[in-house]
């Protein structure tokens, strides 16, 4: 999927998704030209809520 569609799903700006791609945060993301392509499974993985951390005392 495009970085724009991924941004909508994740609720972030397209520039944020582009930066995430450049940092290698999406496994399998590639850039066949000007725009990034990101596997749907990777976007869904990022969308899943993280487990809350244990409270610090």
MOPAC internal coordinates of N, CA, C and O (Angstrom, degrees):
PM7 1SCF
backbone

  N    0.0000 0     0.00 0     0.00 0    0    0    0
  C    1.4363 1     0.00 0     0.00 0    1    0    0
  C    1.5157 1   108.57 1     0.00 0    2    1    0
  O    1.2310 1   120.79 1   -18.21 1    3    2    1
  N    1.3090 1   116.09 1   161.79 1    3    2    1
  C    1.4600 1   120.07 1  -179.13 1    5    3    2
  C    1.5244 1   110.94 1   -77.02 1    6    5    3
  O    1.2310 1   121.13 1   -17.36 1    7    6    5
  N    1.3136 1   115.45 1   162.64 1    7    6    5
  C    1.4617 1   119.72 1   178.22 1    9    7    6
  C    1.5278 1   110.78 1   -65.74 1   10    9    7
  O    1.2310 1   120.06 1   148.90 1   11   10    9
  N    1.3185 1   117.49 1   -31.10 1   11   10    9
  C    1.4619 1   120.70 1   177.69 1   13   11   10
  C    1.5177 1   112.49 1   -65.24 1   14   13   11
  O    1.2310 1   120.62 1   136.18 1   15   14   13
  N    1.3291 1   116.41 1   -43.82 1   15   14   13
  C    1.4651 1   120.02 1   177.93 1   17   15   14
  C    1.5248 1   110.78 1   -67.28 1   18   17   15
  O    1.2310 1   120.61 1   140.13 1   19   18   17
  N    1.3182 1   116.44 1   -39.87 1   19   18   17
  C    1.4650 1   120.40 1   178.02 1   21   19   18
  C    1.5251 1   110.19 1   -62.32 1   22   21   19
  O    1.2310 1   120.47 1   139.90 1   23   22   21
  N    1.3214 1   116.71 1   -40.10 1   23   22   21
  C    1.4612 1   121.06 1   179.61 1   25   23   22
  C    1.5269 1   110.94 1   -61.87 1   26   25   23
  O    1.2310 1   120.39 1   138.37 1   27   26   25
  N    1.3288 1   116.86 1   -41.63 1   27   26   25
  C    1.4684 1   120.15 1   178.57 1   29   27   26
  C    1.5212 1   111.04 1   -62.35 1   30   29   27
  O    1.2310 1   120.52 1   135.89 1   31   30   29
  N    1.3206 1   116.61 1   -44.11 1   31   30   29
  C    1.4617 1   121.09 1  -179.01 1   33   31   30
  C    1.5265 1   110.80 1   -64.35 1   34   33   31
  O    1.2310 1   120.85 1   138.89 1   35   34   33
  N    1.3310 1   115.98 1   -41.11 1   35   34   33
  C    1.4635 1   120.58 1  -176.99 1   37   35   34
  C    1.5272 1   113.17 1   -83.24 1   38   37   35
  O    1.2310 1   120.43 1   166.68 1   39   38   37
  N    1.3266 1   116.78 1   -13.32 1   39   38   37
  C    1.4610 1   120.34 1   179.89 1   41   39   38
  C    1.5175 1   113.42 1    73.66 1   42   41   39
  O    1.2310 1   121.01 1  -146.04 1   43   42   41
  N    1.3344 1   115.68 1    33.96 1   43   42   41
  C    1.4643 1   121.09 1   179.03 1   45   43   42
  C    1.5250 1   108.88 1  -129.72 1   46   45   43
  O    1.2310 1   120.61 1    -6.93 1   47   46   45
  N    1.3187 1   116.45 1   173.07 1   47   46   45
  C    1.4609 1   121.53 1   178.22 1   49   47   46
  C    1.5265 1   110.43 1   -75.14 1   50   49   47
  O    1.2310 1   120.90 1   -26.43 1   51   50   49
  N    1.3134 1   115.89 1   153.57 1   51   50   49
  C    1.4629 1   121.03 1   177.15 1   53   51   50
  C    1.5232 1   110.51 1   -58.47 1   54   53   51
  O    1.2310 1   120.37 1   142.88 1   55   54   53
  N    1.3200 1   116.90 1   -37.12 1   55   54   53
  C    1.4692 1   120.00 1   179.43 1   57   55   54
  C    1.5274 1   111.36 1   -63.64 1   58   57   55
  O    1.2310 1   120.27 1   148.92 1   59   58   57
  N    1.3217 1   117.09 1   -31.08 1   59   58   57
  C    1.4656 1   120.89 1   177.06 1   61   59   58
  C    1.5223 1   110.14 1   -67.29 1   62   61   59
  O    1.2310 1   120.41 1   136.25 1   63   62   61
  N    1.3248 1   116.83 1   -43.75 1   63   62   61
  C    1.4681 1   120.89 1   178.48 1   65   63   62
  C    1.5269 1   109.69 1   -64.30 1   66   65   63
  O    1.2310 1   120.12 1   138.80 1   67   66   65
  N    1.3188 1   117.38 1   -41.20 1   67   66   65
  C    1.4655 1   120.90 1   177.77 1   69   67   66
  C    1.5230 1   110.51 1   -59.61 1   70   69   67
  O    1.2310 1   120.49 1   135.18 1   71   70   69
  N    1.3204 1   116.67 1   -44.82 1   71   70   69
  C    1.4658 1   120.65 1   178.47 1   73   71   70
  C    1.5264 1   110.85 1   -63.08 1   74   73   71
  O    1.2310 1   120.48 1   140.70 1   75   74   73
  N    1.3235 1   116.69 1   -39.30 1   75   74   73
  C    1.4665 1   120.63 1   178.11 1   77   75   74
  C    1.5280 1   110.41 1   -63.02 1   78   77   75
  O    1.2310 1   120.40 1   140.20 1   79   78   77
  N    1.3210 1   116.84 1   -39.80 1   79   78   77
  C    1.4693 1   121.14 1   177.45 1   81   79   78
  C    1.5270 1   110.16 1   -63.61 1   82   81   79
  O    1.2310 1   120.75 1   135.19 1   83   82   81
  N    1.3122 1   116.18 1   -44.81 1   83   82   81
  C    1.4655 1   120.57 1  -179.19 1   85   83   82
  C    1.5241 1   111.84 1   -63.94 1   86   85   83
  O    1.2310 1   120.29 1   149.78 1   87   86   85
  N    1.3271 1   117.05 1   -30.22 1   87   86   85
  C    1.4700 1   121.17 1   177.66 1   89   87   86
  C    1.5250 1   112.26 1   -83.51 1   90   89   87
  O    1.2310 1   120.31 1   173.87 1   91   90   89
  N    1.3292 1   117.02 1    -6.13 1   91   90   89
  C    1.4603 1   120.79 1   178.86 1   93   91   90
  C    1.5183 1   114.22 1    81.03 1   94   93   91
  O    1.2310 1   120.32 1  -154.47 1   95   94   93
  N    1.3243 1   116.99 1    25.53 1   95   94   93
  C    1.4612 1   120.61 1  -177.79 1   97   95   94
  C    1.5258 1   113.78 1   -78.33 1   98   97   95
  O    1.2310 1   119.88 1   166.45 1   99   98   97
  N    1.3324 1   117.84 1   -13.55 1   99   98   97
  C    1.4616 1   122.00 1   177.41 1  101   99   98
  C    1.5223 1   108.25 1  -113.58 1  102  101   99
  O    1.2310 1   120.49 1   -69.61 1  103  102  101
  N    1.3108 1   116.66 1   110.39 1  103  102  101
  C    1.4567 1   120.57 1   177.89 1  105  103  102
  C    1.5285 1   109.31 1   -65.90 1  106  105  103
  O    1.2310 1   120.40 1   -49.39 1  107  106  105
  N    1.3019 1   116.84 1   130.61 1  107  106  105
  C    1.4585 1   120.79 1   177.90 1  109  107  106
  C    1.5166 1   114.55 1    88.12 1  110  109  107
  O    1.2310 1   119.69 1   179.19 1  111  110  109
  N    1.3298 1   118.20 1    -0.81 1  111  110  109
  C    1.4677 1   120.14 1   177.53 1  113  111  110
  C    1.5253 1   108.72 1   -70.68 1  114  113  111
  O    1.2310 1   120.75 1   -37.99 1  115  114  113
  N    1.3147 1   116.17 1   142.01 1  115  114  113
  C    1.4580 1   120.28 1   179.68 1  117  115  114
  C    1.5195 1   109.76 1  -144.38 1  118  117  115
  O    1.2310 1   121.42 1   -14.99 1  119  118  117
  N    1.3054 1   114.90 1   165.01 1  119  118  117
  C    1.4600 1   121.11 1  -176.21 1  121  119  118
  C    1.5281 1   108.75 1  -127.48 1  122  121  119
  O    1.2310 1   120.18 1   -86.86 1  123  122  121
  N    1.3440 1   117.26 1    93.14 1  123  122  121
  C    1.4605 1   120.32 1  -177.14 1  125  123  122
  C    1.5270 1   113.74 1   -74.69 1  126  125  123
  O    1.2310 1   120.12 1   172.74 1  127  126  125
  N    1.2822 1   117.37 1    -7.26 1  127  126  125
  C    1.4660 1   122.97 1  -178.90 1  129  127  126
  C    1.5088 1   107.63 1  -167.69 1  130  129  127
  O    1.2310 1   121.15 1    60.35 1  131  130  129
  N    1.3097 1   115.41 1  -119.65 1  131  130  129
  C    1.4625 1   119.85 1  -178.85 1  133  131  130
  C    1.5329 1   112.64 1   -84.46 1  134  133  131
  O    1.2310 1   119.96 1   150.59 1  135  134  133
  N    1.3301 1   117.68 1   -29.41 1  135  134  133
  C    1.4609 1   121.49 1  -172.08 1  137  135  134
  C    1.5176 1   112.20 1  -108.70 1  138  137  135
  O    1.2310 1   120.62 1   -33.49 1  139  138  137
  N    1.3227 1   116.43 1   146.51 1  139  138  137
  C    1.4543 1   122.60 1   177.67 1  141  139  138
  C    1.5215 1   110.65 1   -78.72 1  142  141  139
  O    1.2310 1   120.88 1   -31.68 1  143  142  141
  N    1.3198 1   115.92 1   148.32 1  143  142  141
  C    1.4649 1   123.89 1   172.05 1  145  143  142
  C    1.5197 1   106.67 1  -120.41 1  146  145  143
  O    1.2310 1   120.94 1   -48.32 1  147  146  145
  N    1.3149 1   115.82 1   131.68 1  147  146  145
  C    1.4612 1   121.11 1  -173.86 1  149  147  146
  C    1.5245 1   108.92 1  -127.06 1  150  149  147
  O    1.2310 1   119.85 1   -48.22 1  151  150  149
  N    1.3350 1   117.89 1   131.78 1  151  150  149
  C    1.4663 1   119.95 1   177.83 1  153  151  150
  C    1.5348 1   111.39 1   -62.68 1  154  153  151
  O    1.2310 1   120.73 1   -42.18 1  155  154  153
  N    1.3196 1   116.20 1   137.82 1  155  154  153
  C    1.4595 1   121.77 1  -179.79 1  157  155  154
  C    1.5233 1   111.45 1   -55.87 1  158  157  155
  O    1.2310 1   120.06 1   138.96 1  159  158  157
  N    1.3187 1   117.50 1   -41.04 1  159  158  157
  C    1.4686 1   120.93 1  -178.82 1  161  159  158
  C    1.5275 1   111.32 1   -59.58 1  162  161  159
  O    1.2310 1   120.21 1   145.04 1  163  162  161
  N    1.3219 1   117.20 1   -34.96 1  163  162  161
  C    1.4642 1   120.59 1   179.44 1  165  163  162
  C    1.5278 1   111.31 1   -70.65 1  166  165  163
  O    1.2310 1   120.72 1   141.99 1  167  166  165
  N    1.3176 1   116.23 1   -38.01 1  167  166  165
  C    1.4687 1   119.66 1   177.65 1  169  167  166
  C    1.5243 1   109.09 1   -65.99 1  170  169  167
  O    1.2310 1   120.38 1   137.29 1  171  170  169
  N    1.3158 1   116.88 1   -42.71 1  171  170  169
  C    1.4656 1   120.62 1   178.73 1  173  171  170
  C    1.5259 1   111.04 1   -64.01 1  174  173  171
  O    1.2310 1   120.32 1   143.02 1  175  174  173
  N    1.3257 1   117.00 1   -36.98 1  175  174  173
  C    1.4669 1   120.83 1   178.96 1  177  175  174
  C    1.5298 1   110.27 1   -63.26 1  178  177  175
  O    1.2310 1   120.58 1   137.82 1  179  178  177
  N    1.3215 1   116.49 1   -42.18 1  179  178  177
  C    1.4650 1   120.55 1   179.21 1  181  179  178
  C    1.5247 1   111.31 1   -68.72 1  182  181  179
  O    1.2310 1   120.70 1   152.95 1  183  182  181
  N    1.3076 1   116.26 1   -27.05 1  183  182  181
  C    1.4595 1   121.21 1  -176.97 1  185  183  182
  C    1.5234 1   112.37 1   -77.59 1  186  185  183
  O    1.2310 1   120.06 1   155.77 1  187  186  185
  N    1.3225 1   117.48 1   -24.23 1  187  186  185
  C    1.4594 1   121.05 1  -178.35 1  189  187  186
  C    1.5187 1   109.89 1   -64.29 1  190  189  187
  O    1.2310 1   120.80 1   -42.86 1  191  190  189
  N    1.3233 1   116.08 1   137.14 1  191  190  189
  C    1.4696 1   118.53 1   179.68 1  193  191  190
  C    1.5232 1   110.85 1   -66.30 1  194  193  191
  O    1.2310 1   121.45 1   -36.65 1  195  194  193
  N    1.2935 1   114.82 1   143.35 1  195  194  193
  C    1.4608 1   120.16 1   177.70 1  197  195  194
  C    1.5139 1   109.48 1   -81.65 1  198  197  195
  O    1.2310 1   121.15 1   -25.10 1  199  198  197
  N    1.3193 1   115.40 1   154.90 1  199  198  197
  C    1.4581 1   119.91 1   176.90 1  201  199  198
  C    1.5237 1   108.19 1   -69.01 1  202  201  199
  O    1.2310 1   120.33 1   -44.21 1  203  202  201
  N    1.3230 1   116.97 1   135.79 1  203  202  201
  C    1.4686 1   118.37 1   179.59 1  205  203  202
  C    1.5241 1   110.86 1   -66.72 1  206  205  203
  O    1.2310 1   121.54 1   -34.46 1  207  206  205
  N    1.3063 1   114.66 1   145.54 1  207  206  205
  C    1.4589 1   119.60 1   177.94 1  209  207  206
  C    1.5190 1   109.48 1   -75.03 1  210  209  207
  O    1.2310 1   121.18 1   -26.87 1  211  210  209
  N    1.3140 1   115.36 1   153.13 1  211  210  209
  C    1.4607 1   120.31 1   176.74 1  213  211  210
  C    1.5269 1   108.68 1   -66.20 1  214  213  211
  O    1.2310 1   120.23 1   -37.51 1  215  214  213
  N    1.3231 1   117.17 1   142.49 1  215  214  213
  C    1.4700 1   119.04 1   179.77 1  217  215  214
  C    1.5240 1   111.27 1   -61.91 1  218  217  215
  O    1.2310 1   121.43 1   -39.71 1  219  218  217
  N    1.2988 1   114.87 1   140.29 1  219  218  217
  C    1.4659 1   120.32 1   178.69 1  221  219  218
  C    1.5143 1   109.14 1   -90.16 1  222  221  219
  O    1.2310 1   121.42 1   -40.50 1  223  222  221
  N    1.2886 1   114.88 1   139.50 1  223  222  221
  C    1.4726 1   118.98 1   179.45 1  225  223  222
  C    1.4961 1   111.24 1  -115.72 1  226  225  223
  O    1.2310 1   120.10 1   180.00 1  227  226  225

